[in-house]
Amino acid sequence: MKGTVTDPERTDADLEAIGFDLSETVAGAREAPTATASLKPSIFELRDVSVRYGGKLAVSDVSVDFLQNNITALIGPSGCGKSTLIRCLNRMNDLIPSAAVDGEIIYHGQNLYAKDVDPVEVRKRIGMVFQKPNPFPKSIYDNIAFGPRVLGMKGDMDEIVENALKGAALWDEVKDRLSDNAFGMSGGQQQRLCIARCMAVEPDVILMDEPCSALDPISTGKIEDLMTDLKDRYSIVIVTHNMQQAARVSDKTAFLIVELDSDEKNRWGRVIEYDDTEKIFTNPSDKRTEDYVSGKVG
Amino acid sequence: MAPPPPTADVIEATMPGTAFHRERGTQMKEVGFAVGLLALLSIALLTLLVLIVDVIVEGAGSLSASFFTETTSRIDPGSSGIAGPIMGTLYLMLVCAAFIIPVGVASAIYLEEYANREKWFNRAIEVNIQNLAAVPSIVYGVLGLAFLVRGPLSLGNVVLAGGLTLGLLVLPVVIVAGREAIRAVPPSIREGSMALGATKWQTIWKQVLPASIPGIATGTILALSRAIGEAAPLIVVGAIAFATTSDTSIFSGTFSALPIQIFGWTADANEAFKPLAAAAIIVLMGILLAMNAVAIWLRNRFEQKW
């Protein structure tokens, strides 16, 4: 299993190579990935995270811990900042010049927003799948090979491509047409290609920003099955507007609401409840969560 | 109980003018308007048609194999050809392309991917590139004469100076086309690439540029096809109107070009050169048509549909 993320030694060496200080990592955490859910170590520790666009508050004061090898769902009404929040986790918000993030996001003991952290290195470890499938205008093979190539990964590229496609349950469908343009695939296949593309660079975390919102129910089902399979190897954070999806796939759920200021001019999102998914959907502690998950308010 | 639906005469009585009668003369006006527009359009089309027919009638007789291989003679129109200007035009286009492709693409990348539009100098650059496209070509000729032929660079009356002058002239075309091609690449492609840990430069070089090559190539060909027909700036930088040799070099020696030769023959007192000018125009138009056809083909064949 040389070169895969399940090899703890290599992973730690990689992390140190890119500037992460592992000394603060929870002792023993990485050696015990099979611990029960409640004992799983954190992959992200968010501390007072607020996001502003051009000075206007978009997400306010989030402090939660996302767990390793868990699927964590972010749910809430439109405009509650769930996409904004997930984009903080791999510093994709840096691409928007007006975005500013306050607070700390601790990943393996390292604050992702510390001054000396290179966002490019962060994104190598923390992959992302987007709302709309965004394959590159290249062959299926080159879509997968792009990441490993730009990252200078060693190894047999054919093997990397095959493993990634197998990992995303796509290999059998496309093995005979690897040189075809990815635009010829169905939407669901394109999205699984994007997941495979993400896995090919051997990340530690996969972030999914409404990955099924553009897909039909059958494709959605395939991706949900895939997510459950991937949980053993990756930590997954998913944004979804589909509450049934959150209930089906996730272990923990964070519920965000939209808050308004007194004159209703500004609105921002806030996490008001974060707990085991089962509890959020059956016995939430906050009335607003209950109203939302029971469909009383949208 | 719901009121009964209003009858037609009730509608007419309460809301006069809402019945669907066509006003008399409306259709006549519509047809007349369309005919008028077509007549105005035909001014442009007919002019082009007359020009083409006139040139072909006058020049077709002079088109022969030797017309392409002979150089021109001041005294013997019968044995004159366009070997010199063809070579000159070819070399000018090579220099021009070698200049405008890297500079134009680099400018387009900066403006689309790096320039922060909130900064005043980036807005100033944008406005000035649009203005540059409207500067008369003779002004570029004077610029080339002052800065390339003489002045700081002192290249002399050579192909290099002529090609760079034409390059400066059509650079805005390449920049604008390059920017459009780069802008057509959706942001989701950049995000997908960056999310894999690619740097901004890798994303531009390996995703954005390959996807925009068809658009950039189309723009470059259109820019060259504008440059190929320019005479005024070349006259100013010292191209010769009678190319008595086809020996052309980029860095030294005299040069001519097709539009210059056409100008030379047309302006000559010897009427016998007129059919040669017409024949050279046919050749130039043929080249232009071929270049534009390639540009259109490139765009239709390779342009990425997102």
Interface residues (C-beta under 8 A of the other chain):
Chain A: N90 M92 L95 P97 V120 E121 R123 K124 R125 G127 M128 F130 K132 N134 P135 F136 P137 F146 G147 V150 L151 F183 C194 R197 C198 V201
Chain B: N116 P186 S188 I189 R190 E191 G192 S193 M194 A195 L196 G197 A198 T199 Q202 K206 Q207 P210 A211 Q304 K305 W306
